[in-house]
Amino acid sequence: MGRRRSGRDIDGVLLLDKPTDISSNDALQKVRRFFNANKAGHTGALDPLATGMLPVCLGEATKFSQFLLDSDKRYRVIARLGQRTDTSDSHGEIISERKVNFTQSQLDDALNYFRGDTLQVPSMYSALKHQGRPLYEYARKGITVERDARPITVYELQFIGLENDELELEIHCSKGTYIRTIIDDLGEMLGCGAHVIYLRRIQVANYPYERMITLEQLAALRIQVDQGEGSFESLLDSLLLPMDTAVVHFPAVNLTEETAAYFKQGQPVRADIGNLAEGEMIRVTCGDAQRFIGIALISEDMRVAPRRLVVENEESA
């Protein structure tokens, strides 16, 4: 028998404002303990240096975290010009120092290079896997692994300011984009070197910035719960966004309760799918309350074929 999970069955998405100098996994585990949740997962790691939005999925929401991994992101970054480090950020060792000597026109041209569709070679200090191990493990041993360039898209790159050799930018980009690598490549294009000294993720998908919660706020609320000054439901669970916010960009199809019963058993079902096309991913709800029950694909015979299902507890079923 497998080990029985301990904790509460609580489902939803918390927008954590991750602090600096802590790994995303450490932050995730703290959130799980504050909620006493039996299951949790994050939606794309932030570097220890980085702060900002880290959606944490609890319970059944973990089944849909992949769709947040695939979503666009937006960052504020400050780069120190004139110094290049082995990790492309301030946690690394300085490997070269050069004078900062370029014109505004040269900077504008360099920034424009990164806008739109480009190819990026990931940093050796990344969590990408090679033979089952993250690249940063090889890098720490002085081993360089050949990496293929990967397509990325920078939808928007705003110049915010340049002062005392510190360049501030805002970048809206596709999944899999390494901001540290953009800054390192930019420094080389400008002939002076550069590395990240500040990085903050300010948006994931369409999640609202103002809904972010800090670990300190969560800790204070958990103390209130432990002291009997409130309940998990009233103080903590109310901070969670619905689990289907991770897939809200998919078109929705609502099933009757009778049809949903077959769907929840894993069977493709007939439903009113409007103008949806074969192969399209959809968000499936059921009943008058349009309760979220999973995601599906439109099959070749135009039925709603389950892909990931929500396991409902007795209270929500």
C-alpha positions as CSV (number, residue, x, y, z in Angstrom):
1,M,0.0,0.0,0.0
2,G,1.1,3.5,-0.7
3,R,1.7,6.0,2.0
4,R,-1.5,7.8,3.0
5,R,-1.5,11.5,2.5
6,S,-2.1,13.8,5.4
7,G,-3.8,17.1,5.4
8,R,-6.9,18.8,4.1
9,D,-8.6,18.3,0.8
10,I,-8.5,21.9,-0.3
11,D,-8.6,22.9,-4.0
12,G,-7.7,26.2,-5.6
13,V,-4.9,28.5,-6.8
14,L,-2.9,30.9,-4.5
15,L,-1.0,33.7,-6.0
16,L,2.1,33.8,-3.8
17,D,4.4,36.8,-3.8
18,K,7.6,34.8,-3.6
19,P,10.4,36.5,-1.6
20,T,14.0,36.6,-2.7
21,D,16.7,34.1,-1.6
22,I,14.3,31.2,-1.3
23,S,13.7,28.4,-3.9
24,S,10.3,28.0,-5.5
25,N,10.0,24.5,-3.9
26,D,10.7,25.8,-0.4
27,A,8.1,28.5,-0.9
28,L,5.6,25.9,-2.1
29,Q,6.2,23.7,0.9
30,K,5.6,26.6,3.2
31,V,2.3,27.4,1.5
32,R,1.2,23.8,1.7
33,R,2.0,23.7,5.5
34,F,0.1,27.0,6.1
35,F,-3.0,25.6,4.5
36,N,-2.4,22.1,5.9
37,A,-3.1,20.9,2.3
38,N,-2.5,17.3,1.3
39,K,-1.3,18.2,-2.1
40,A,0.4,21.2,-3.7
41,G,2.4,22.1,-6.8
42,H,3.8,25.3,-8.3
43,T,3.6,26.4,-11.9
44,G,7.1,27.2,-13.1
45,A,10.1,27.9,-10.8
46,L,11.4,31.4,-10.1
47,D,15.1,31.8,-9.5
48,P,16.0,32.2,-5.8
49,L,17.1,35.8,-6.6
50,A,13.6,36.5,-8.2
51,T,10.5,37.7,-6.4
52,G,6.9,38.0,-7.5
53,M,4.0,36.0,-8.8
54,L,4.2,32.2,-8.2
55,P,0.9,30.6,-8.6
56,V,0.6,27.6,-6.2
57,C,-2.0,25.0,-7.0
58,L,-3.6,23.1,-4.2
59,G,-5.4,19.8,-4.3
60,E,-7.2,19.0,-7.6
61,A,-5.9,22.3,-9.1
62,T,-2.5,20.6,-9.5
63,K,-3.9,18.6,-12.4
64,F,-4.2,21.9,-14.4
65,S,-0.9,23.5,-13.4
66,Q,0.7,22.6,-16.7
67,F,-1.5,25.2,-18.5
68,L,0.0,27.9,-16.3
69,L,3.5,26.6,-17.1
70,D,2.6,27.2,-20.8
71,S,1.3,30.7,-20.2
72,D,2.9,34.1,-21.0
73,K,4.8,35.9,-18.2
74,R,5.8,39.5,-17.5
75,Y,8.9,40.6,-15.6
76,R,10.6,43.8,-14.2
77,V,14.4,43.4,-14.4
78,I,17.3,45.5,-13.5
79,A,20.7,44.7,-15.0
80,R,24.1,45.9,-13.9
81,L,26.1,46.8,-16.9
82,G,29.9,46.4,-17.1
83,Q,30.1,43.0,-15.3
84,R,29.4,39.5,-16.6
85,T,28.9,36.6,-14.1
86,D,28.9,32.9,-14.6
87,T,25.3,32.6,-13.6
88,S,24.1,35.8,-15.4
89,D,22.9,37.1,-12.1
90,S,24.3,38.6,-8.9
91,H,24.5,35.2,-7.2
92,G,27.3,34.2,-9.5
93,E,31.0,34.9,-9.7
94,I,32.2,37.9,-11.9
95,I,34.0,36.5,-14.9
96,S,34.7,39.8,-16.8
97,E,34.6,43.5,-16.2
98,R,34.5,46.1,-19.1
99,K,33.7,49.7,-19.6
100,V,30.2,50.8,-20.3
101,N,30.5,52.8,-23.5
102,F,27.5,52.8,-25.9
103,T,25.1,55.3,-27.3
104,Q,21.3,55.4,-26.8
105,S,21.0,54.5,-30.5
106,Q,23.1,51.4,-30.0
107,L,21.1,50.4,-26.9
108,D,17.8,50.9,-28.9
109,D,19.1,48.7,-31.7
110,A,20.2,46.0,-29.3
111,L,16.9,46.0,-27.4
112,N,15.0,45.7,-30.7
113,Y,16.9,42.6,-31.6
114,F,15.2,40.7,-28.7
115,R,11.6,41.8,-29.7
116,G,9.5,39.3,-31.5
117,D,10.4,35.7,-32.4
118,T,14.0,34.7,-31.7
119,L,16.0,31.6,-30.7
120,Q,17.6,31.4,-27.2
121,V,20.2,29.1,-25.9
122,P,19.3,28.3,-22.3
123,S,21.8,29.1,-19.5
124,M,23.9,26.3,-18.0
125,Y,22.5,27.6,-14.7
126,S,18.9,26.6,-15.5
127,A,16.7,23.8,-14.3
128,L,16.4,22.2,-17.8
129,K,17.2,18.5,-17.6
130,H,20.0,16.6,-19.3
131,Q,20.1,12.8,-18.8
132,G,17.7,13.3,-15.9
133,R,19.7,16.0,-14.0
134,P,19.2,19.8,-14.1
135,L,21.8,21.7,-16.0
136,Y,22.9,23.7,-13.0
137,E,24.2,20.5,-11.4
138,Y,26.6,20.1,-14.3
139,A,27.5,23.8,-14.3
140,R,28.5,23.7,-10.6
141,K,30.9,20.9,-11.4
142,G,32.4,22.9,-14.3
143,I,30.8,20.8,-16.9
144,T,29.3,22.4,-20.0
145,V,26.6,20.6,-21.9
146,E,25.7,21.3,-25.5
147,R,22.2,23.0,-25.5
148,D,20.0,23.5,-28.5
149,A,18.6,26.9,-29.2
150,R,14.8,27.1,-28.5
151,P,12.2,29.4,-30.0
152,I,10.9,32.1,-27.7
153,T,8.7,35.2,-28.3
154,V,9.2,38.6,-26.6
155,Y,5.8,40.3,-27.1
156,E,6.9,43.5,-25.4
157,L,10.2,44.9,-24.2
158,Q,10.0,48.3,-22.6
159,F,13.0,50.5,-21.7
160,I,12.3,51.9,-18.2
161,G,15.5,53.7,-17.4
162,L,19.3,53.7,-17.3
163,E,21.1,55.2,-14.3
164,N,24.6,54.6,-12.8
165,D,25.1,51.6,-15.2
166,E,21.9,50.0,-14.1
167,L,19.4,49.3,-16.8
168,E,15.7,48.7,-16.0
169,L,13.4,46.9,-18.4
170,E,9.9,45.4,-18.5
171,I,9.6,42.2,-20.5
172,H,6.4,40.3,-21.6
173,C,7.4,36.9,-23.0
174,S,6.4,33.4,-23.9
175,K,6.9,30.3,-21.8
176,G,10.5,29.0,-21.5
177,T,12.1,32.5,-21.8
178,Y,15.1,33.0,-19.6
179,I,15.4,36.7,-18.6
180,R,18.9,36.1,-17.3
181,T,20.0,34.9,-20.7
182,I,18.4,37.9,-22.4
183,I,20.4,40.2,-20.1
184,D,23.6,38.3,-20.6
185,D,23.2,38.3,-24.4
186,L,22.3,42.0,-24.3
187,G,25.5,42.8,-22.4
188,E,27.6,41.0,-25.0
189,M,25.9,42.8,-27.8
190,L,26.7,46.1,-26.1
191,G,30.3,45.1,-25.5
192,C,30.3,45.6,-21.8
193,G,28.7,42.6,-20.2
194,A,25.7,42.6,-17.9
195,H,24.0,40.5,-15.2
196,V,20.7,40.5,-13.4
197,I,20.6,42.2,-10.0
198,Y,16.8,42.4,-9.6
199,L,14.1,40.3,-11.1
200,R,10.4,40.4,-10.3
201,R,7.6,38.5,-12.0
202,I,4.6,40.7,-12.1
203,Q,2.2,38.7,-14.2
204,V,1.4,35.0,-15.1
205,A,-1.4,34.6,-17.7
206,N,-4.1,37.0,-16.7
207,Y,-3.9,36.6,-12.9
208,P,-4.3,40.0,-11.1
209,Y,-1.2,41.4,-9.4
210,E,-3.2,42.8,-6.5
211,R,-4.3,39.2,-5.5
212,M,-0.8,38.2,-4.5
213,I,-0.2,37.2,-0.9
214,T,3.2,37.1,1.0
215,L,4.5,34.3,3.2
216,E,4.4,36.7,6.1
217,Q,0.7,37.4,5.6
218,L,0.0,33.7,5.4
219,A,2.0,33.0,8.5
220,A,0.0,35.6,10.5
221,L,-3.3,34.1,9.3
222,R,-2.2,30.6,10.3
223,I,-1.3,31.9,13.8
224,Q,-4.8,33.2,14.1
225,V,-6.2,29.8,13.0
226,D,-4.0,28.0,15.5
227,Q,-5.1,30.3,18.3
228,G,-8.8,29.8,17.6
229,E,-9.3,33.3,16.3
230,G,-10.8,32.1,13.0
231,S,-11.0,29.0,10.8
232,F,-9.1,27.8,7.8
233,E,-12.2,28.5,5.7
234,S,-12.7,32.1,6.8
235,L,-9.0,33.2,6.9
236,L,-7.0,31.2,4.4
237,D,-9.3,29.3,2.0
238,S,-10.9,32.6,1.0
239,L,-7.6,33.7,-0.5
240,L,-7.8,30.9,-3.1
241,L,-8.8,31.5,-6.7
242,P,-11.0,28.7,-8.4
243,M,-9.0,25.9,-9.8
244,D,-10.4,26.5,-13.3
245,T,-8.7,29.9,-13.5
246,A,-5.7,27.9,-14.8
247,V,-7.7,27.0,-17.9
248,V,-10.1,29.9,-18.2
249,H,-8.7,30.7,-21.6
250,F,-10.3,27.5,-23.0
251,P,-13.9,27.7,-24.3
252,A,-16.5,26.3,-22.0
253,V,-19.0,23.5,-22.6
254,N,-21.7,22.9,-20.0
255,L,-23.1,19.4,-19.6
256,T,-26.3,18.3,-17.9
257,E,-25.9,16.4,-14.7
258,E,-27.0,13.2,-16.4
259,T,-24.5,13.6,-19.2
260,A,-21.8,14.7,-16.8
261,A,-22.2,11.4,-14.9
262,Y,-20.9,9.5,-18.0
263,F,-18.2,12.1,-18.7
264,K,-16.9,11.8,-15.1
265,Q,-16.5,8.0,-15.7
266,G,-14.1,8.8,-18.5
267,Q,-16.6,8.4,-21.4
268,P,-16.8,10.7,-24.4
269,V,-20.2,12.3,-24.5
270,R,-22.5,14.2,-26.9
271,A,-23.1,17.9,-26.0
272,D,-23.9,21.3,-27.5
273,I,-20.5,22.4,-28.6
274,G,-21.5,25.2,-30.9
275,N,-18.8,26.1,-33.5
276,L,-16.0,24.3,-31.8
277,A,-13.6,22.3,-34.0
278,E,-12.1,18.8,-33.8
279,G,-9.0,18.7,-31.6
280,E,-9.9,21.9,-29.7
281,M,-9.3,21.8,-25.9
282,I,-12.3,22.9,-23.8
283,R,-13.2,23.5,-20.2
284,V,-16.1,21.4,-19.0
285,T,-18.7,22.4,-16.5
286,C,-22.0,20.8,-15.5
287,G,-25.4,21.7,-14.2
288,D,-27.2,25.0,-13.5
289,A,-24.3,26.1,-11.3
290,Q,-21.8,25.4,-14.1
291,R,-19.5,23.5,-11.7
292,F,-16.0,22.9,-13.2
293,I,-15.4,19.1,-13.7
294,G,-12.4,18.9,-16.0
295,I,-11.0,19.5,-19.4
296,A,-11.6,17.7,-22.6
297,L,-10.9,17.5,-26.4
298,I,-13.4,17.6,-29.2
299,S,-13.0,14.2,-30.7
300,E,-13.1,13.2,-34.4
301,D,-16.7,12.3,-34.1
302,M,-17.4,15.7,-32.4
303,R,-17.9,14.3,-28.9
304,V,-16.5,15.8,-25.7
305,A,-13.7,13.4,-24.7
306,P,-12.3,13.7,-21.2
307,R,-8.6,14.5,-20.7
308,R,-8.3,15.5,-17.0
309,L,-11.1,15.1,-14.5
310,V,-11.7,16.8,-11.1
311,V,-12.2,14.3,-8.4
312,E,-15.1,15.8,-6.5
313,N,-15.6,15.4,-2.7
314,E,-19.0,14.8,-1.3
315,E,-19.5,18.4,-0.5
316,S,-18.9,19.7,-4.0
317,A,-20.5,16.8,-5.9
